[in-house]
Amino acid sequence: MKIVLEHISKRFQKYWIFKDVNCTFSVPGAYALLGPNGCGKSTLLRIIAGMQSASMGKVHYIQNNTPIAIGDIYSHISFSAPGMELVEELTLTEFFEFHFSFKKPIAGLAINDIINIIGLKDVSDKTIGDYSSGMKQRVKLAQAIFSDTQILLLDEPCTNLDLRGIDQYRTWMEQYSKDRLVIVASNDEREYFFCKEQIVVEDYK
């Protein structure tokens, strides 16, 4: 599977955030979208995910030389960002049961396994609204990383994580990203340490 960006440009009001981005992302592969805050990394990642429209250009999703319609792409993609919302009224177990009713977990992993992996077994019966910001970030990452999808999109994945959480993230990426297309939007090398391809969004002004 691959994602092709064709002349992707984004404008807010009269200001161009980036212009004429042409890239091809292929499975397997690991890519980093780099640049300082405000350069458009997160916006470009959301456009790649089909969550936001470009002002100009087109995103193509292709599998076995056959185009995938935008309405069908979501089953292939997992996404995590610090600003995404969790259902905070649910316990962790309930949230994962809800999430994995839409997307299967990675083969060989049950919900209890995932809860153990992310180190939240002792609080799995508490509502997510009672979690710290770092614990919530681990949940956001887990629902993306441990979903059985070919494409994994991560926006500033280590936000709110302490050193232990960053070490966990590193382990998860080493173990669960090798056969996938992973795109990370970041300005922190600890978040994209495994990405061999780098795209500097500021170059597309």
N, C-alpha and C positions, 0 to 999 in steps of 0.2 A: 504494500500500500504506500501511496505517496500523496503529499499535499504540495500543490504548485501555486505560488503567489505570482500573479500576472499584473504588473503595473499598479500595485496596491498603494493608495495614497489616502491620507486622512486629514480633514480640515475641521477645525472648530471655529465657527463663525468665519472670519476672514483670514485666520492664521493656519498655515499648513504645519501639522505636527511632523509628518514625514511624507515623502513623495517618491513614487516610482520604485517600490520595493519589488524586486523580482528574485524569487528564491524557490528552490525545490527541496523539500524535506522528505526523506525516504526511511522506510522501516527495513532493518533496524538502523538507528542512528541517534546521536545525542547532540543537540544544538543549544547554544546560549544566545539569547537576545540581550545585548549589553548596552550600557549607557547610564548616565546620571539620572537622578529623579526628574521626572517631567519631560523626558525625551520621547516618550511614547511606547516604551517597552510593553507595559501592561495593555495598552490599547491595541497594539499589534497582536499580542497573544490572544486577546478576546476576538479579534477579527479572524485569526487562524481557527479559533474554536467555533466560529459561526455564531458567537454570542453578540457580536456588534458588526454593523455594516461599514464597509469602506466608502469613502467619498468618491473614489475612482478605483477602477481595477476590479479583478475577480479572483476568487479563491476556487481552485479546482481540487476535488478529492477523487482519487483514482485508485481502484483496486483491480488487479489483473487486467489492466488496460481498459477497464470499464468505469465511466464516471459514476460517482455516488451522489445522489441528490442531497441537497443541504438538509432536508427533512429526515434523512436516514443516517446522517453522519454521527448523531449523538450517541448511538450505541457503540461506536468505535472509539469514542474519546472520553477520557477522564480529565477533570480540571480541578485545580486547587488554587485559591487566592486568599490572602489574609482577610479581605473584605467580604468574602462569601458568607452567607448566613447558614447557620445550623438550626435544626428544630430543637430549641433549647428546652422545651417542655418535656421532651423525651429523655429517658435514660440512655446511656451509651448503647446498651444491648438493644433497646427498642429502636434507636436511630439506625444502627447497622442492619437490623432486621428489615426496616423500611427501605434503606438504601439498596441493600443487596436483593431486594425483591424486584428491582429494576435492572440491576447489573450484577452478573455473577461475580463472586470472588475468584481470585486466582486459584487455579486447580490445586487441590490438596489443602486448602485453608478453609476452615470453618470460622464462624463469627467469634467463637471463644478463642480460637488460635490467634486471630487478629488482635483481639483485646489484650491477650497475653503479650504479643509482640510489641505493642505500643506502650506496654507498662501501665495499663489503667484497669487491671482486673479488680483491684480493691475498691474502685469507685464506679464500677460498671452499673451499679443499681442506683446511682445518683443521677439527678437530672443534669443535662449538659449546661444549663444555665448557671449551675453552681460551680462550674469548672473555672480554673484560672485561664488567663489568655494563652499561656503555653500549652496547657492541656487541650484547649479548644483547637489550637493549631495542629496538634498531633492528630486529632480527630479529622480535621479537614484534609490533612495529608493522607491519612489512612484510607479514607473513603475513595480517594483518587488512586493512590499507589497500589492498593490491594484489590482494585476492580480489574476484571479480566478484559482489558481493552488493549488494542494495538498502539494507541496514541495516548501519551501522558503529557499534559500541559501544566506547568507549575509556575506560579507567579510569586516571586520572593518567598520561597518555601520555608526558610528558617526564621521568618518574622516571629518574634515573641518566644522563640525557643532558647532555653539555656544550653550550656555546654553539653549536658547529657542528651538533650533533645537533638542537638546538632549531630552528635555522634550516632544517635539512632537513625536520623535521616541519611547519613552517609552509608550506614550499613544497609538500610532498605534499598537505596539506589544501587549499591553494588550487587545486591542479591536479586532484585526484582525489575531491573530496567534493561537488561542486556539485549533482549530480543524485541524491544519496543522502539517506537519513535518517541523520544523525549525532547521537549522544548522547554527551556527554563528562562524566564525573564528575571534578570538579576543584575546587581552591581556589586555582589559579594562573591568572591571566588569560592568560598566554602559551599555555596549553593550550586555551582556549576562545575565543580572540580572534575567531573567525569565527561564533560562535553568537549569533544574534539573539534567541533565546528563552532565558530563564533561569528555573530552578525552584530555589528555596531550600528544601532538604530540611528545615531546622530549622523552617520554618513549619508543618510537619505533625506537631508534637509532641502 
